[in-house]
Amino acid sequence: MDNIKHGIESAIKEQMDAIRRGSVEIIKEDELYKKLSYSLNNNIPLKIKAGFDPTSPVIHLGHAVLLNKLRVFQEYGHIVFFIIGDFTAMIGDPTGKSETRKSLSKENVLKNSIDYKRQAFKILKPEKTAILFNSWWLSNIKLDEFIMVSSNYTVRRMLEKDDFEKRYKDNRPIAIHEFIYPLLQGFDSLFLKSDIEIGGNDQKFNLIVGRELMKSFGLTPQVIMTMPLLEGLDGKNKMSKSLGNHIGMSDEPNEMFGKIMSISDEMMIKYYELLSLVSNKVLAELKRDINEGLNPITAKKMLALEIVERYWGKSSADKAQKYFVDKYQKKVNPEDINTIELNSKDYEKFITGSKWLLNDIPSLLVPTEVIISFLNSINAVSSNSEAKRLIKQGAVKIYFETKDKDIRESKVDINTYAIPKNINEFVLKVGKKKIYKIIKKKLDNDVA
């Protein structure tokens, strides 16, 4: 019996740790503990609710913050209520708005809803997800029922909402229908009898309304959980299409990979916490490795690879990574690269010589004529004098991948350059436009 109790306690702790990750606030944690305990002891999944108003057809990684947390609950066997707020979107959530928000037409809302399901299932498990439209019940609510629900909330309480309070003090208009929005969102919880509701930190007021309405009607109140708003590519403002700082779930693989690589080193860990599905243990190890000197670019590549693979598949993710490395780290356009294969003998002429260390990378002391001869042999220059001129100008460069997958640049001096030992390929850039991928053939008897 003690072993069973210990096992359940351990399982609850594991779930609590995974659920807390990246969250802003949980109201209340002791209630969450009780719900998880009941679920595990009785083998009954909890009902996790999250609402998404289809005010735009674009879903970006800011929305994925909630979807990822919902997926965590699913990994532990719980059921997700994915609410498409087609009814409430026609009213418009005033959260964070300095003025009354224009209502959307039913046609626009339905049009924006079309792609939500497909994109949501790139993260959520279909077998543990119930896609629901809140018009299914809100369109049928009777007036007397709504009046009874609304009687449980006062104008004073509504004015505690930050944006309402500011507009009231500034003598700016607040339309009555804006008061209705939180009540309708709360009615969703009342109708579904949800155990937990998740929303952005800016949704806290609305989530609390649902919790308190459930109390008023004698139901066990939902635990509410708020997640931070994900900053966009500018690192300052909430990710938004209108601000042009978003990473869309439907962005092409190369574009998505490049956008993720453009986030700041400081923002990277937050993106990991909110968007990556790696375990807490792996995340802790990654933070340690970065503190001990792991190149942040390497960590960002891992994140970009994971996210692009989730939306586009492994093959597309691998190609996107290669495209990024070639174009932005090797500073060459992949379409402009000429591939040259050399047999071992000719290849070794260019990467062997008297070895000495330069910044922990073996460097080569190569006779000038060897370098110039090589550039002539691949038609990178038209004459020996051009080769000498380009080398003296620092216009002949080598790009290669290190063991930690970082990309290093090495300028060819008149008789030296840094390059690792035993590499089988590198990129050679001669001047501004001539780019070559030099590859060592696998078979020694191949002819160059």
GIDA-V907735 format. One record per backbone hydrogen bond with DSSP energy under -1.0 kcal/mol. NH is the residue of the N-H (numbers start at 1). CO is the residue of the C=O. If there is no record, write none. Layout:
[[NH & CO] [NH & CO]]
This chain:
[[5 & 1] [6 & 2] [7 & 3] [8 & 4] [9 & 5] [10 & 6] [11 & 7] [12 & 8] [13 & 9] [14 & 10] [15 & 11] [16 & 12] [17 & 13] [18 & 14] [19 & 15] [20 & 16] [21 & 17] [23 & 20] [24 & 226] [25 & 226] [27 & 224] [32 & 28] [33 & 29] [34 & 30] [35 & 31] [36 & 32] [37 & 33] [38 & 34] [39 & 35] [40 & 36] [41 & 37] [42 & 38] [44 & 39] [48 & 79] [49 & 196] [50 & 81] [52 & 83] [55 & 53] [61 & 247] [63 & 60] [64 & 60] [67 & 63] [68 & 64] [69 & 65] [70 & 66] [71 & 67] [72 & 68] [73 & 69] [74 & 70] [75 & 71] [77 & 74] [78 & 73] [79 & 46] [80 & 128] [81 & 48] [82 & 130] [83 & 50] [84 & 132] [85 & 52] [86 & 84] [89 & 85] [91 & 88] [92 & 88] [97 & 94] [109 & 105] [110 & 106] [111 & 107] [112 & 108] [113 & 109] [116 & 113] [119 & 115] [120 & 116] [121 & 117] [122 & 119] [123 & 120] [124 & 120] [128 & 125] [129 & 126] [130 & 80] [132 & 82] [134 & 84] [136 & 133] [138 & 134] [139 & 135] [146 & 142] [147 & 143] [148 & 144] [149 & 145] [150 & 146] [151 & 147] [152 & 149] [153 & 150] [158 & 154] [159 & 155] [160 & 157] [161 & 158] [165 & 161] [166 & 162] [167 & 163] [168 & 164] [169 & 165] [170 & 166] [171 & 168] [172 & 167] [178 & 175] [179 & 176] [181 & 177] [184 & 180] [185 & 181] [186 & 182] [187 & 183] [188 & 184] [189 & 185] [190 & 186] [191 & 187] [192 & 188] [193 & 189] [195 & 47] [196 & 47] [197 & 223] [198 & 49] [199 & 225] [201 & 227] [203 & 200] [204 & 201] [207 & 203] [208 & 204] [209 & 205] [210 & 206] [211 & 207] [212 & 208] [213 & 209] [214 & 210] [215 & 211] [216 & 212] [217 & 213] [218 & 215] [219 & 214] [223 & 195] [224 & 27] [225 & 197] [226 & 25] [227 & 199] [232 & 237] [233 & 245] [235 & 232] [239 & 230] [244 & 241] [245 & 240] [249 & 59] [251 & 248] [256 & 252] [257 & 253] [258 & 254] [259 & 255] [260 & 256] [261 & 257] [263 & 260] [268 & 264] [271 & 267] [272 & 268] [273 & 269] [274 & 270] [275 & 271] [276 & 272] [283 & 279] [284 & 280] [285 & 281] [286 & 282] [287 & 283] [288 & 284] [289 & 285] [290 & 286] [291 & 287] [292 & 288] [293 & 290] [294 & 289] [298 & 295] [299 & 295] [300 & 296] [301 & 297] [302 & 298] [303 & 299] [304 & 300] [305 & 301] [306 & 302] [307 & 303] [308 & 304] [309 & 305] [310 & 306] [311 & 307] [312 & 308] [313 & 309] [317 & 313] [318 & 314] [319 & 315] [320 & 316] [321 & 317] [322 & 318] [323 & 319] [324 & 320] [325 & 321] [326 & 322] [327 & 323] [328 & 324] [329 & 324] [330 & 325] [332 & 326] [336 & 333] [338 & 435] [340 & 437] [342 & 439] [347 & 343] [348 & 344] [349 & 345] [350 & 347] [352 & 348] [354 & 365] [356 & 363] [358 & 361] [361 & 358] [363 & 356] [364 & 417] [365 & 354] [366 & 415] [370 & 367] [371 & 367] [372 & 368] [373 & 369] [374 & 370] [375 & 371] [376 & 372] [377 & 373] [378 & 374] [379 & 376] [380 & 375] [387 & 383] [388 & 384] [389 & 385] [390 & 386] [391 & 387] [392 & 388] [393 & 389] [394 & 391] [395 & 390] [397 & 429] [398 & 410] [399 & 427] [400 & 408] [402 & 406] [405 & 402] [408 & 400] [410 & 398] [412 & 396] [413 & 416] [417 & 364] [419 & 362] [426 & 438] [427 & 399] [428 & 436] [429 & 397] [430 & 434] [431 & 395] [434 & 430] [436 & 428] [437 & 338] [438 & 426] [439 & 340] [440 & 424] [441 & 342] [446 & 443]]
